[in-house]
Amino acid sequence: KVERNYCKNINVYEGDSSLIEGKKYDIILANINRNILLNHLKKYSSCLNNNGMLFISGFYQEDIPILEEACKKYMLKLDEKLERNNWVSLKFIY
């Protein structure tokens, strides 16, 4: 959809967080399971610009407290939560 809408300045990567290392972004989206998200939070936060947004999804409602607590360690503040059929997406601000 990025190309079809002639969007510029949007990079889409499929892979792990090593693909974004050393770069800065306004928005990072990560849709993967809780344990992998937990392992990559430090890198995500280090790649966000000030006031950048991290959207994470691919986990269950019962994972929210674990992920929220881990995000606090990296200065990520929970801003919004979406939920459907026990699946959750969270938005954090850096």
C-alpha positions as semicolon CSV with decimal commas, in nm:
position;residue;x (nm);y (nm);z (nm)
1;K;0,000;0,000;0,000
2;V;0,291;0,232;0,057
3;E;0,388;0,223;-0,312
4;R;0,030;0,235;-0,440
5;N;-0,030;0,553;-0,241
6;Y;0,299;0,710;-0,353
7;C;0,414;0,747;0,006
8;K;0,767;0,871;0,048
9;N;0,989;0,846;0,354
10;I;0,833;0,517;0,464
11;N;1,057;0,214;0,500
12;V;0,911;-0,133;0,538
13;Y;1,138;-0,411;0,665
14;E;1,051;-0,775;0,713
15;G;1,286;-0,937;0,962
16;D;1,421;-0,883;1,309
17;S;1,526;-0,562;1,481
18;S;1,881;-0,583;1,344
19;L;1,742;-0,429;1,024
20;I;1,675;-0,096;1,198
21;E;1,993;-0,077;1,403
22;G;2,169;0,258;1,392
23;K;1,874;0,440;1,236
24;K;1,606;0,668;1,381
25;Y;1,233;0,655;1,316
26;D;0,917;0,842;1,411
27;I;0,711;0,521;1,408
28;I;0,801;0,156;1,453
29;L;0,546;-0,124;1,412
30;A;0,624;-0,472;1,542
31;N;0,373;-0,754;1,506
32;I;0,519;-1,065;1,667
33;N;0,486;-1,271;1,984
34;R;0,541;-1,141;2,337
35;N;0,879;-1,302;2,402
36;I;1,038;-1,171;2,084
37;L;0,895;-0,825;2,152
38;L;1,044;-0,831;2,501
39;N;1,384;-0,923;2,356
40;H;1,376;-0,636;2,106
41;L;1,229;-0,349;2,315
42;K;1,568;-0,200;2,392
43;K;1,655;-0,176;2,022
44;Y;1,312;-0,038;1,931
45;S;1,341;0,238;2,190
46;S;1,697;0,326;2,083
47;C;1,575;0,367;1,723
48;L;1,285;0,601;1,803
49;N;1,307;0,976;1,767
50;N;1,186;1,189;2,060
51;N;0,806;1,160;2,079
52;G;0,832;0,860;1,846
53;M;0,562;0,594;1,854
54;L;0,601;0,221;1,897
55;F;0,307;0,003;1,796
56;I;0,327;-0,358;1,909
57;S;0,083;-0,640;1,846
58;G;0,063;-1,018;1,814
59;F;0,003;-1,109;2,177
60;Y;-0,277;-1,166;2,426
61;Q;-0,450;-0,943;2,680
62;E;-0,281;-1,125;2,969
63;D;0,058;-1,019;2,827
64;I;-0,017;-0,647;2,865
65;P;0,120;-0,601;3,220
66;I;0,445;-0,780;3,132
67;L;0,498;-0,574;2,816
68;E;0,396;-0,246;2,978
69;E;0,638;-0,298;3,268
70;A;0,922;-0,385;3,029
71;C;0,848;-0,080;2,814
72;K;0,875;0,150;3,116
73;K;1,240;0,047;3,152
74;Y;1,305;0,200;2,810
75;M;1,111;0,523;2,864
76;L;0,812;0,401;2,661
77;K;0,479;0,523;2,796
78;L;0,155;0,339;2,715
79;D;-0,072;0,571;2,520
80;E;-0,344;0,353;2,368
81;K;-0,474;-0,004;2,368
82;L;-0,684;-0,184;2,108
83;E;-0,829;-0,527;2,166
84;R;-1,017;-0,782;1,957
85;N;-1,094;-1,143;2,048
86;N;-0,826;-1,143;2,322
87;W;-0,560;-1,016;2,075
88;V;-0,409;-0,681;2,165
89;S;-0,226;-0,391;2,002
90;L;-0,052;-0,128;2,215
91;K;0,077;0,216;2,127
92;F;0,368;0,357;2,324
93;I;0,524;0,703;2,308
94;Y;0,900;0,749;2,357
